[in-house]
Amino acid sequence: MAITDNDTIIDQTLSEKLVAKGQKSPFLIASLISLAGICGYGIYGFKKRKISTQLYLIQLRVAAQGTAIACLTIGMVYHMIKKHILHDEKEP
């Protein structure tokens, strides 16, 4: 639920909220897609694993955290370049 300038309440669906967040921060969508990819790989690889379950899950967790950190780092560098080097004053 969002409130506009004239105090009108607007109902937004989950997909509309996701699109609005994606326009503000495109790396959010990239991190969600990478999370889905890692989860899919984890489910697929779980049946074909040749190591113990504990070690497999630890390796999968490390891969997921590394991807999340990479997306955050790339997003921060992008916004720093956009704000400080390109001097985009529209950015709040």
N, CA, C and O atoms as a printed pandas DataFrame, in Angstrom:
     atom_number atom_name residue_name chain_id  residue_number  x_coord  y_coord  z_coord
0              1         N          MET        A               1    0.843   -1.153    0.000
1              2        CA          MET        A               1    0.000    0.000    0.000
2              3         C          MET        A               1    0.899    1.230    0.000
3              4         O          MET        A               1    1.732    1.382    0.893
4              5         N          ALA        A               2    0.746    2.094   -0.970
5              6        CA          ALA        A               2    1.547    3.301   -1.079
6              7         C          ALA        A               2    0.647    4.521   -0.972
7              8         O          ALA        A               2   -0.527    4.478   -1.338
8              9         N          ILE        A               3    1.208    5.595   -0.472
9             10        CA          ILE        A               3    0.460    6.844   -0.328
10            11         C          ILE        A               3    1.091    7.861   -1.258
11            12         O          ILE        A               3    2.304    8.071   -1.226
12            13         N          THR        A               4    0.275    8.491   -2.084
13            14        CA          THR        A               4    0.769    9.487   -3.018
14            15         C          THR        A               4    0.806   10.858   -2.337
15            16         O          THR        A               4    0.553   10.964   -1.137
16            17         N          ASP        A               5    1.121   11.903   -3.100
17            18        CA          ASP        A               5    1.249   13.246   -2.541
18            19         C          ASP        A               5   -0.058   13.782   -1.968
19            20         O          ASP        A               5   -0.045   14.525   -0.987
20            21         N          ASN        A               6   -1.172   13.415   -2.564
21            22        CA          ASN        A               6   -2.448   13.932   -2.078
22            23         C          ASN        A               6   -3.137   12.949   -1.134
23            24         O          ASN        A               6   -4.364   12.931   -1.042
24            25         N          ASP        A               7   -2.349   12.130   -0.430
25            26        CA          ASP        A               7   -2.824   11.184    0.589
26            27         C          ASP        A               7   -3.822   10.163    0.055
27            28         O          ASP        A               7   -4.712    9.733    0.788
28            29         N          THR        A               8   -3.689    9.774   -1.198
29            30        CA          THR        A               8   -4.509    8.723   -1.769
30            31         C          THR        A               8   -3.778    7.396   -1.590
31            32         O          THR        A               8   -2.589    7.285   -1.889
32            33         N          ILE        A               9   -4.492    6.405   -1.105
33            34        CA          ILE        A               9   -3.889    5.100   -0.869
34            35         C          ILE        A               9   -3.994    4.271   -2.144
35            36         O          ILE        A               9   -5.073    4.134   -2.721
36            37         N          ILE        A              10   -2.859    3.719   -2.577
37            38        CA          ILE        A              10   -2.806    2.904   -3.786
38            39         C          ILE        A              10   -2.395    1.495   -3.384
39            40         O          ILE        A              10   -1.375    1.312   -2.719
40            41         N          ASP        A              11   -3.186    0.494   -3.784
41            42        CA          ASP        A              11   -2.845   -0.893   -3.518
42            43         C          ASP        A              11   -1.916   -1.391   -4.613
43            44         O          ASP        A              11   -2.192   -1.213   -5.799
44            45         N          GLN        A              12   -0.823   -2.011   -4.216
45            46        CA          GLN        A              12    0.130   -2.566   -5.164
46            47         C          GLN        A              12    0.228   -4.068   -4.936
47            48         O          GLN        A              12    0.222   -4.543   -3.801
48            49         N          THR        A              13    0.316   -4.790   -6.023
49            50        CA          THR        A              13    0.523   -6.225   -5.909
50            51         C          THR        A              13    2.006   -6.497   -5.657
51            52         O          THR        A              13    2.838   -5.593   -5.740
52            53         N          LEU        A              14    2.316   -7.726   -5.355
53            54        CA          LEU        A              14    3.703   -8.098   -5.088
54            55         C          LEU        A              14    4.577   -7.909   -6.327
55            56         O          LEU        A              14    5.725   -7.478   -6.219
56            57         N          SER        A              15    4.042   -8.229   -7.491
57            58        CA          SER        A              15    4.831   -8.070   -8.716
58            59         C          SER        A              15    5.081   -6.590   -9.023
59            60         O          SER        A              15    6.151   -6.244   -9.523
60            61         N          GLU        A              16    4.119   -5.716   -8.736
61            62        CA          GLU        A              16    4.323   -4.283   -8.953
62            63         C          GLU        A              16    5.388   -3.736   -8.001
63            64         O          GLU        A              16    6.200   -2.897   -8.391
64            65         N          LYS        A              17    5.381   -4.206   -6.768
65            66        CA          LYS        A              17    6.400   -3.783   -5.813
66            67         C          LYS        A              17    7.777   -4.256   -6.251
67            68         O          LYS        A              17    8.754   -3.518   -6.127
68            69         N          LEU        A              18    7.865   -5.487   -6.764
69            70        CA          LEU        A              18    9.133   -6.033   -7.227
70            71         C          LEU        A              18    9.661   -5.268   -8.436
71            72         O          LEU        A              18   10.864   -5.029   -8.546
72            73         N          VAL        A              19    8.768   -4.885   -9.338
73            74        CA          VAL        A              19    9.181   -4.104  -10.509
74            75         C          VAL        A              19    9.676   -2.728  -10.077
75            76         O          VAL        A              19   10.674   -2.236  -10.605
76            77         N          ALA        A              20    8.991   -2.103   -9.123
77            78        CA          ALA        A              20    9.418   -0.793   -8.641
78            79         C          ALA        A              20   10.782   -0.871   -7.957
79            80         O          ALA        A              20   11.634   -0.009   -8.171
80            81         N          LYS        A              21   10.990   -1.901   -7.136
81            82        CA          LYS        A              21   12.292   -2.088   -6.496
82            83         C          LYS        A              21   13.374   -2.380   -7.528
83            84         O          LYS        A              21   14.508   -1.922   -7.392
84            85         N          GLY        A              22   13.019   -3.148   -8.565
85            86        CA          GLY        A              22   13.971   -3.486   -9.612
86            87         C          GLY        A              22   14.411   -2.281  -10.411
87            88         O          GLY        A              22   15.552   -2.224  -10.870
88            89         N          GLN        A              23   13.520   -1.314  -10.585
89            90        CA          GLN        A              23   13.893   -0.096  -11.294
90            91         C          GLN        A              23   14.820    0.774  -10.455
91            92         O          GLN        A              23   15.696    1.450  -10.995
92            93         N          LYS        A              24   14.632    0.759   -9.140
93            94        CA          LYS        A              24   15.507    1.539   -8.269
94            95         C          LYS        A              24   16.856    0.849   -8.089
95            96         O          LYS        A              24   17.898    1.505   -8.077
96            97         N          SER        A              25   16.833   -0.459   -7.950
97            98        CA          SER        A              25   18.057   -1.221   -7.697
98            99         C          SER        A              25   18.060   -2.475   -8.568
99           100         O          SER        A              25   17.511   -3.501   -8.166
100          101         N          PRO        A              26   18.666   -2.411   -9.750
101          102        CA          PRO        A              26   18.650   -3.573  -10.651
102          103         C          PRO        A              26   19.436   -4.770  -10.128
103          104         O          PRO        A              26   19.203   -5.895  -10.570
104          105         N          PHE        A              27   20.353   -4.554   -9.204
105          106        CA          PHE        A              27   21.135   -5.666   -8.686
106          107         C          PHE        A              27   20.340   -6.505   -7.700
107          108         O          PHE        A              27   20.743   -7.624   -7.380
108          109         N          LEU        A              28   19.221   -5.988   -7.212
109          110        CA          LEU        A              28   18.321   -6.798   -6.394
110          111         C          LEU        A              28   17.768   -7.941   -7.229
111          112         O          LEU        A              28   17.726   -9.083   -6.770
112          113         N          ILE        A              29   17.349   -7.647   -8.432
113          114        CA          ILE        A              29   16.821   -8.674   -9.336
114          115         C          ILE        A              29   17.930   -9.668   -9.695
115          116         O          ILE        A              29   17.686  -10.873   -9.763
116          117         N          ALA        A              30   19.142   -9.165   -9.925
117          118        CA          ALA        A              30   20.262  -10.058  -10.247
118          119         C          ALA        A              30   20.562  -11.002   -9.087
119          120         O          ALA        A              30   20.850  -12.180   -9.300
120          121         N          SER        A              31   20.495  -10.491   -7.869
121          122        CA          SER        A              31   20.771  -11.356   -6.728
122          123         C          SER        A              31   19.663  -12.378   -6.513
123          124         O          SER        A              31   19.941  -13.507   -6.108
124          125         N          LEU        A              32   18.416  -12.007   -6.774
125          126        CA          LEU        A              32   17.317  -12.968   -6.652
126          127         C          LEU        A              32   17.422  -14.066   -7.711
127          128         O          LEU        A              32   17.151  -15.234   -7.430
128          129         N          ILE        A              33   17.813  -13.688   -8.916
129          130        CA          ILE        A              33   17.979  -14.679   -9.980
130          131         C          ILE        A              33   19.146  -15.617   -9.651
131          132         O          ILE        A              33   19.056  -16.826   -9.866
132          133         N          SER        A              34   20.239  -15.052   -9.128
133          134        CA          SER        A              34   21.373  -15.910   -8.766
134          135         C          SER        A              34   21.013  -16.824   -7.597
135          136         O          SER        A              34   21.467  -17.967   -7.549
136          137         N          LEU        A              35   20.211  -16.342   -6.662
137          138        CA          LEU        A              35   19.757  -17.187   -5.561
138          139         C          LEU        A              35   18.930  -18.351   -6.081
139          140         O          LEU        A              35   19.118  -19.487   -5.647
140          141         N          ALA        A              36   18.021  -18.082   -7.002
141          142        CA          ALA        A              36   17.217  -19.151   -7.583
142          143         C          ALA        A              36   18.094  -20.146   -8.344
143          144         O          ALA        A              36   17.851  -21.351   -8.297
144          145         N          GLY        A              37   19.108  -19.645   -9.042
145          146        CA          GLY        A              37   20.023  -20.524   -9.759
146          147         C          GLY        A              37   20.818  -21.423   -8.831
147          148         O          GLY        A              37   20.984  -22.612   -9.105
148          149         N          ILE        A              38   21.311  -20.864   -7.735
149          150        CA          ILE        A              38   22.077  -21.668   -6.786
150          151         C          ILE        A              38   21.190  -22.694   -6.110
151          152         O          ILE        A              38   21.608  -23.831   -5.889
152          153         N          CYS        A              39   19.967  -22.303   -5.779
153          154        CA          CYS        A              39   19.042  -23.277   -5.177
154          155         C          CYS        A              39   18.717  -24.405   -6.159
155          156         O          CYS        A              39   18.655  -25.572   -5.773
156          157         N          GLY        A              40   18.511  -24.051   -7.427
157          158        CA          GLY        A              40   18.262  -25.076   -8.440
158          159         C          GLY        A              40   19.445  -26.001   -8.615
159          160         O          GLY        A              40   19.281  -27.216   -8.728
160          161         N          TYR        A              41   20.646  -25.425   -8.638
161          162        CA          TYR        A              41   21.852  -26.252   -8.736
162          163         C          TYR        A              41   21.996  -27.148   -7.513
163          164         O          TYR        A              41   22.405  -28.303   -7.627
164          165         N          GLY        A              42   21.662  -26.618   -6.356
165          166        CA          GLY        A              42   21.757  -27.402   -5.128
166          167         C          GLY        A              42   20.820  -28.591   -5.124
167          168         O          GLY        A              42   21.192  -29.689   -4.709
168          169         N          ILE        A              43   19.607  -28.367   -5.586
169          170        CA          ILE        A              43   18.638  -29.463   -5.649
170          171         C          ILE        A              43   19.071  -30.507   -6.672
171          172         O          ILE        A              43   18.977  -31.709   -6.427
172          173         N          TYR        A              44   19.547  -30.030   -7.828
173          174        CA          TYR        A              44   19.998  -30.948   -8.869
174          175         C          TYR        A              44   21.225  -31.740   -8.417
175          176         O          TYR        A              44   21.291  -32.954   -8.614
176          177         N          GLY        A              45   22.182  -31.064   -7.820
177          178        CA          GLY        A              45   23.423  -31.709   -7.431
178          179         C          GLY        A              45   23.309  -32.564   -6.185
179          180         O          GLY        A              45   24.200  -33.369   -5.911
180          181         N          PHE        A              46   22.229  -32.410   -5.419
181          182        CA          PHE        A              46   22.089  -33.172   -4.189
182          183         C          PHE        A              46   21.993  -34.666   -4.466
183          184         O          PHE        A              46   22.508  -35.472   -3.691
184          185         N          LYS        A              47   21.348  -35.041   -5.547
185          186        CA          LYS        A              47   21.225  -36.463   -5.886
186          187         C          LYS        A              47   22.527  -37.027   -6.436
187          188         O          LYS        A              47   22.788  -38.220   -6.284
188          189         N          LYS        A              48   23.343  -36.201   -7.066
189          190        CA          LYS        A              48   24.554  -36.679   -7.727
190          191         C          LYS        A              48   25.811  -36.439   -6.902
191          192         O          LYS        A              48   26.919  -36.546   -7.426
192          193         N          ARG        A              49   25.659  -36.120   -5.632
193          194        CA          ARG        A              49   26.819  -35.798   -4.809
194          195         C          ARG        A              49   27.621  -37.060   -4.487
195          196         O          ARG        A              49   27.073  -38.157   -4.382
196          197         N          LYS        A              50   28.923  -36.873   -4.335
197          198        CA          LYS        A              50   29.807  -37.978   -3.985
198          199         C          LYS        A              50   30.496  -37.715   -2.650
199          200         O          LYS        A              50   31.413  -38.438   -2.260
200          201         N          ILE        A              51   30.041  -36.669   -1.953
201          202        CA          ILE        A              51   30.608  -36.334   -0.651
202          203         C          ILE        A              51   29.490  -36.388    0.385
203          204         O          ILE        A              51   28.325  -36.583    0.042
204          205         N          SER        A              52   29.850  -36.216    1.643
205          206        CA          SER        A              52   28.840  -36.285    2.696
206          207         C          SER        A              52   27.861  -35.114    2.581
207          208         O          SER        A              52   28.175  -34.076    1.998
208          209         N          THR        A              53   26.698  -35.303    3.136
209          210        CA          THR        A              53   25.653  -34.281    3.055
210          211         C          THR        A              53   26.081  -32.999    3.755
211          212         O          THR        A              53   25.824  -31.906    3.250
212          213         N          GLN        A              54   26.724  -33.113    4.897
213          214        CA          GLN        A              54   27.145  -31.927    5.634
214          215         C          GLN        A              54   28.130  -31.091    4.834
215          216         O          GLN        A              54   27.986  -29.870    4.760
216          217         N          LEU        A              55   29.106  -31.716    4.247
217          218        CA          LEU        A              55   30.097  -31.000    3.461
218          219         C          LEU        A              55   29.467  -30.381    2.219
219          220         O          LEU        A              55   29.812  -29.262    1.840
220          221         N          TYR        A              56   28.556  -31.094    1.591
221          222        CA          TYR        A              56   27.873  -30.560    0.411
222          223         C          TYR        A              56   27.074  -29.302    0.755
223          224         O          TYR        A              56   27.122  -28.314    0.023
224          225         N          LEU        A              57   26.344  -29.339    1.863
225          226        CA          LEU        A              57   25.543  -28.185    2.254
226          227         C          LEU        A              57   26.411  -26.997    2.658
227          228         O          LEU        A              57   26.045  -25.848    2.409
228          229         N          ILE        A              58   27.546  -27.266    3.273
229          230        CA          ILE        A              58   28.469  -26.183    3.616
230          231         C          ILE        A              58   29.010  -25.528    2.352
231          232         O          ILE        A              58   29.077  -24.302    2.267
232          233         N          GLN        A              59   29.395  -26.336    1.373
233          234        CA          GLN        A              59   29.899  -25.782    0.117
234          235         C          GLN        A              59   28.820  -24.991   -0.613
235          236         O          GLN        A              59   29.109  -23.954   -1.209
236          237         N          LEU        A              60   27.589  -25.468   -0.571
237          238        CA          LEU        A              60   26.486  -24.759   -1.218
238          239         C          LEU        A              60   26.210  -23.431   -0.519
239          240         O          LEU        A              60   25.925  -22.430   -1.177
240          241         N          ARG        A              61   26.295  -23.419    0.806
241          242        CA          ARG        A              61   26.089  -22.182    1.565
242          243         C          ARG        A              61   27.162  -21.159    1.233
243          244         O          ARG        A              61   26.864  -19.977    1.067
244          245         N          VAL        A              62   28.407  -21.605    1.134
245          246        CA          VAL        A              62   29.505  -20.703    0.800
246          247         C          VAL        A              62   29.319  -20.130   -0.604
247          248         O          VAL        A              62   29.581  -18.948   -0.828
248          249         N          ALA        A              63   28.874  -20.946   -1.542
249          250        CA          ALA        A              63   28.617  -20.461   -2.902
250          251         C          ALA        A              63   27.494  -19.414   -2.902
251          252         O          ALA        A              63   27.597  -18.400   -3.592
252          253         N          ALA        A              64   26.439  -19.652   -2.143
253          254        CA          ALA        A              64   25.331  -18.704   -2.075
254          255         C          ALA        A              64   25.774  -17.390   -1.442
255          256         O          ALA        A              64   25.411  -16.317   -1.926
256          257         N          GLN        A              65   26.552  -17.462   -0.371
257          258        CA          GLN        A              65   27.024  -16.245    0.276
258          259         C          GLN        A              65   27.999  -15.482   -0.618
259          260         O          GLN        A              65   27.975  -14.252   -0.651
260          261         N          GLY        A              66   28.839  -16.189   -1.327
261          262        CA          GLY        A              66   29.763  -15.534   -2.244
262          263         C          GLY        A              66   29.039  -14.808   -3.361
263          264         O          GLY        A              66   29.431  -13.709   -3.754
264          265         N          THR        A              67   27.996  -15.415   -3.866
265          266        CA          THR        A              67   27.209  -14.769   -4.917
266          267         C          THR        A              67   26.499  -13.529   -4.384
267          268         O          THR        A              67   26.444  -12.504   -5.063
268          269         N          ALA        A              68   25.960  -13.618   -3.180
269          270        CA          ALA        A              68   25.287  -12.460   -2.580
270          271         C          ALA        A              68   26.275  -11.315   -2.360
271          272         O          ALA        A              68   25.954  -10.162   -2.646
272          273         N          ILE        A              69   27.458  -11.616   -1.863
273          274        CA          ILE        A              69   28.476  -10.585   -1.641
274          275         C          ILE        A              69   28.919   -9.982   -2.973
275          276         O          ILE        A              69   29.123   -8.772   -3.063
276          277         N          ALA        A              70   29.070  -10.807   -4.000
277          278        CA          ALA        A              70   29.453  -10.299   -5.319
278          279         C          ALA        A              70   28.399   -9.353   -5.870
279          280         O          ALA        A              70   28.738   -8.299   -6.407
280          281         N          CYS        A              71   27.124   -9.712   -5.748
281          282        CA          CYS        A              71   26.049   -8.833   -6.227
282          283         C          CYS        A              71   26.019   -7.520   -5.450
283          284         O          CYS        A              71   25.821   -6.457   -6.038
284          285         N          LEU        A              72   26.215   -7.584   -4.136
285          286        CA          LEU        A              72   26.246   -6.360   -3.330
286          287         C          LEU        A              72   27.425   -5.472   -3.710
287          288         O          LEU        A              72   27.280   -4.255   -3.818
288          289         N          THR        A              73   28.590   -6.080   -3.911
289          290        CA          THR        A              73   29.775   -5.311   -4.265
290          291         C          THR        A              73   29.623   -4.648   -5.621
291          292         O          THR        A              73   29.942   -3.469   -5.776
292          293         N          ILE        A              74   29.140   -5.391   -6.599
293          294        CA          ILE        A              74   28.940   -4.821   -7.936
294          295         C          ILE        A              74   27.908   -3.706   -7.886
295          296         O          ILE        A              74   28.074   -2.680   -8.545
296          297         N          GLY        A              75   26.851   -3.893   -7.116
297          298        CA          GLY        A              75   25.828   -2.850   -6.981
298          299         C          GLY        A              75   26.360   -1.598   -6.324
299          300         O          GLY        A              75   26.041   -0.490   -6.754
300          301         N          MET        A              76   27.173   -1.753   -5.280
301          302        CA          MET        A              76   27.746   -0.581   -4.612
302          303         C          MET        A              76   28.702    0.166   -5.521
303          304         O          MET        A              76   28.688    1.396   -5.559
304          305         N          VAL        A              77   29.535   -0.564   -6.255
305          306        CA          VAL        A              77   30.461    0.080   -7.187
306          307         C          VAL        A              77   29.686    0.814   -8.277
307          308         O          VAL        A              77   30.054    1.925   -8.658
308          309         N          TYR        A              78   28.630    0.210   -8.773
309          310        CA          TYR        A              78   27.796    0.843   -9.794
310          311         C          TYR        A              78   27.207    2.155   -9.292
311          312         O          TYR        A              78   27.260    3.168   -9.989
312          313         N          HIS        A              79   26.649    2.141   -8.093
313          314        CA          HIS        A              79   26.035    3.354   -7.555
314          315         C          HIS        A              79   27.080    4.416   -7.205
315          316         O          HIS        A              79   26.811    5.609   -7.343
316          317         N          MET        A              80   28.266    4.001   -6.753
317          318        CA          MET        A              80   29.315    4.973   -6.472
318          319         C          MET        A              80   29.801    5.642   -7.750
319          320         O          MET        A              80   30.017    6.853   -7.774
320          321         N          ILE        A              81   29.972    4.867   -8.802
321          322        CA          ILE        A              81   30.382    5.448  -10.081
322          323         C          ILE        A              81   29.300    6.374  -10.609
323          324         O          ILE        A              81   29.591    7.461  -11.108
324          325         N          LYS        A              82   28.068    5.945  -10.497
325          326        CA          LYS        A              82   26.950    6.750  -10.998
326          327         C          LYS        A              82   26.837    8.072  -10.236
327          328         O          LYS        A              82   26.558    9.108  -10.838
328          329         N          LYS        A              83   27.051    8.044   -8.928
329          330        CA          LYS        A              83   26.870    9.242   -8.120
330          331         C          LYS        A              83   28.092   10.144   -8.127
331          332         O          LYS        A              83   27.952   11.359   -8.264
332          333         N          HIS        A              84   29.298    9.580   -7.983
333          334        CA          HIS        A              84   30.485   10.402   -7.792
334          335         C          HIS        A              84   31.257   10.699   -9.072
335          336         O          HIS        A              84   31.844   11.774   -9.196
336          337         N          ILE        A              85   31.270    9.792  -10.005
337          338        CA          ILE        A              85   32.036   10.034  -11.224
338          339         C          ILE        A              85   31.160   10.631  -12.310
339          340         O          ILE        A              85   31.572   11.573  -12.987
340          341         N          LEU        A              86   29.962   10.098  -12.486
341          342        CA          LEU        A              86   29.067   10.630  -13.512
342          343         C          LEU        A              86   28.222   11.783  -13.001
343          344         O          LEU        A              86   27.536   12.442  -13.782
344          345         N          HIS        A              87   28.263   12.038  -11.688
345          346        CA          HIS        A              87   27.550   13.144  -11.036
346          347         C          HIS        A              87   26.070   13.157  -11.355
347          348         O          HIS        A              87   25.527   14.157  -11.824
348          349         N          ASP        A              88   25.439   12.054  -11.099
349          350        CA          ASP        A              88   23.993   11.945  -11.293
350          351         C          ASP        A              88   23.308   12.561  -10.072
351          352         O          ASP        A              88   23.262   11.942   -9.009
352          353         N          GLU        A              89   22.783   13.760  -10.216
353          354        CA          GLU        A              89   22.177   14.481   -9.089
354          355         C          GLU        A              89   20.745   14.043   -8.801
355          356         O          GLU        A              89   20.200   14.398   -7.756
356          357         N          LYS        A              90   20.126   13.286   -9.693
357          358        CA          LYS        A              90   18.765   12.818   -9.452
358          359         C          LYS        A              90   18.731   11.720   -8.404
359          360         O          LYS        A              90   17.679   11.456   -7.821
360          361         N          GLU        A              91   19.856   11.080   -8.158
361          362        CA          GLU        A              91   19.930   10.005   -7.164
362          363         C          GLU        A              91   19.793   10.606   -5.773
363          364         O          GLU        A              91   20.542   11.523   -5.435
364          365         N          PRO        A              92   18.853   10.116   -4.946
365          366        CA          PRO        A              92   18.658   10.688   -3.612
366          367         C          PRO        A              92   19.757   10.333   -2.653
367          368         O          PRO        A              92   19.723   10.747   -1.494
